[in-house]
Amino acid sequence: MIDVHSHILPQMDDGSTSVQQSIEMLEESALQGVDIIAATPHYYPEDEYPDEFLERRETSWIALAKAVSQSGKKLPPVITGAEVAFFDGISRSEQMRKLCYSGTNIILVEMPCATWSKSVVKEILDMPYTLDLVPVIAHIDRYMMYQKRELVKQLVKEGVIIQANASFFLRKDSSDKAVKMLKKGLIHLLGSDCHNMTSRPPNISGAAEVIKSRLGIAGLEYLRESERNVFGL
């Protein structure tokens, strides 16, 4: 499977603090059956320009790639992206094309943890038309308490891709809801959102086991097919 949301790049944000920690996270991801992991460090538009962010990301990625090569271990390849914090005007900023998952027009967006106004929703829905970008809503599980029940259905109907964190399926208070959303086609991608090896470690396999036990192999195949469709694999 593809882990589409991680903070595995060393010293980029509040995720991995070192190359060694990143290697350990990659090793654990490999053990859990992850074939590809997307590094999606936080991008906050009020803090830096996209080019500054991309320069830092490149330096971090090269350091990790060098360490992986020197280790001689077979670890999941790391593709780059960003977890872009929503801002007013995101649907009109040409710079957002630089922050997509590598080789795609797909961008991971971290939404406000609040009730989304009509203008916020419109910005997301406008992105395919104004920038030719396909938005992925990061960790939908964090926003559900703030939104009307039908909003996610509307977004999906309009072509927005929904990513859920593995923890959504693992927590007792949310597992049923996660499974129901997946069954209804309201979740398309799975991410660990891993930050370290302690408090927020890679956890894709645990979610995969829940999905398999509740929905059978068909549930996992649905996610794999979604991954192939989104990333062109």
Phi, psi and omega in degrees: 000166176257130171269105191272358184214111179209161176239060190267343180289135185289134172058037177261323184205219179273014179269225184308135182262353182201162176299319180299318178296321178297318177300316179298321178293321177294319179299315180295320178299319178298317179298331182271005176087017178280125182270325181219141176235132179265123176274116184234069180297153179299135169239119178249112186298337180280349184262326183200161176282154180306318182295325177294316177300314182296325177295316178296318181297318179298317179298317180294316181296318179297317179299318180291316180299321179296316180294321177298315180299317181291333181289333182074007182271149176272103183239158180301136175297147181252119172260156186254151176199206178201150171260098189272120178292130179302141173214154177299124182100003181300328182283354181241003182269110180299336182296340183296336178299332181286346188254009179288164168304139186305132177077011182228175171249032185250128186235133180271124186242127173270116185273164176294140174276072182195171175294126183281127178286168178300324181291325177294312179299319180298321179301316180296315181291338180280339188304321177295334184267323182274329184235356185059038178246144177259115181280139170247123177281118181287144177029073181304333183300335182284343188251352190302324184293342184262345190252156172291148188303325186276352186295317180298320177300319179297315180299315180297318179300328181273003174099006177284139179266139184248125176252136175242149174280149178303326181298335177301322180277339186269333182284137181298326184280354183226352185302316180299316180296319180299314181296318179298317179296319178297317180298327181274001180079024182259004171229131183245330185226151181241137177224150177278331188055034183292143180239336185197193180254006184243280185283332182220069184276170172304136185212026182299319186297325179297316178294320179299322179294320177298314181298316180296319182289330184267324186240358181078184179302330181302325179295318178290321179296325177299315179295317179299318179295321177298317178300315180298318181294317184289316186261001176068033183268000000 
